[in-house]
């Protein structure tokens, strides 16, 4: 029953220590390595953690900085390297070796106790307290039982997402429930799990491991898309022209599919030729960059732009999208490999049942549903009513039970003209261009939509070189008139694909990108909309000042 905080990057240690914690009937409290000292203090204090495990000295320092406000935390163990001098003098903090030595000395007489502990663990027992990403305020501790996660793993295995002979490459942070579900699926299916060295080494790790299965958040697939674009648009004039036309027709074919119509016969014929030539080469290059053996890609954690989903589809790679929440074990719905309907997140897994409230909010219940929020009965009562979990996501259900996510209920924009707009869809569309790093669309109860945009540092440097702007800083380049003109043209191109009420009338390019360190991104790389809206309120208000 003791809570053990575990702060580390994605490593084998994390997986093994998590199992060790569970094997003695304790409860894992995963913490993102990127969180601030104050955020770590809140999670440890709220969960009542008595022991904390930190990967390295820089992580340990965050605990040490908050020690005075962590009276319940009895011991801190650093897993790698020597303790920093500021922590070494305090017996409260220990190295891995010192902690292990204590454990080994006590192990023999405790064997019977440990066996009894393991035998006594029941499916309904608490397994983890996983804190939500906190996009709208302080995170809540989601109580997750052994049976919650086991039901998700069993349901994933039942639909052919994982095979016994798969090699899965995992790079997602293990503090995220998405990664937790993937590890549980590995334990139940017994395929091979490979852990990336870090997100920064992903491309090299793909070539080394040559996996058959990989899951990621949309940002990862956006980067692969951007890399293909950069390469395809750097060839001869004819190759660039054919490449651009192939991408254009891919997007148009996708849009027509979503609308239930067909493009004219001459465009279909043209695309069929380009798919056998240009897209065949794109697919070959993508498969090689993914290691050459990739069977299945899974996207989750946030909406994937349908334009990118169709791009992978037309390149011959199987990319399925899923949806779920921390409160429902991460995987609630997912497209099946043999029934992959782009722009939907597939039908519900056996671990949950999905229904719709009168206003379109998606409701879930079943084995995967959490028992509640840790020490927060009010939030639990608000979220779970009559056995149904109110997800906060608005969606639709088709005749086959497939779910389509519209947007977060609280994020939906209703313009002054009464039009409903889903900002995540527009933001995802804007980010399909390799120059755009992040986008935040605004306009609730306003006359039109506006947006904050940030630029990708690598693409900005490439653009600056192309425009002959020299080696100015990132901040300076983002505000150069030549760069802003390019962004204006991009926004106008995107507006041409949208209904008039969805178009972005005004925007501002920030002189910095959003980061986790600045508090504007969650560890799972979702924007903190509420915080950004508050932080840049003056900018948003200025968009609607007629003198602007």
Protein Blocks (a to p, Z undefined) as FASTA:
>chain_A
ZZcdddddddfklmmmmmmmmmnopacddddfkbcfklmmmmmmmnopabdcdfblmlmm
mmmmmmmmmmklmbdcdfedcddfklmmpmkbccfklmmmmmmmmmmmmmmmmmmmmmmp
cfklcfbdcddehlnbccddddddfklmmmmmmmmmmnomacfkbccddfbdfkbmklmm
mmmmmmmnopacdddfbfklmmmmmmmnopabdcddfklmmmmmmmmmmmmmmmcfklmm
mmmmmmmmmmmmmmmmmnopacdfklmmmmmmmmmmmmmmmmmmmmmmnnopafbdcdeh
iacdfklmmmmmmnopacddddddfkloopabdcdfklccehiabjadfkbccdddfkop
acdedjklcfbdehilklmmmmpgghiacehpacdddfkopacdfbdfklpccdfkopac
dfklmmmmmmmpmklmbdcdehehiabdcddddddfklmmmmmmmnonojadfklmmmgm
klmmmmmmmmmmmmmmpcfklpcfbdcddfbdcdfknopacfkopacfklmmmmmmmmmm
mmmgmkZZ
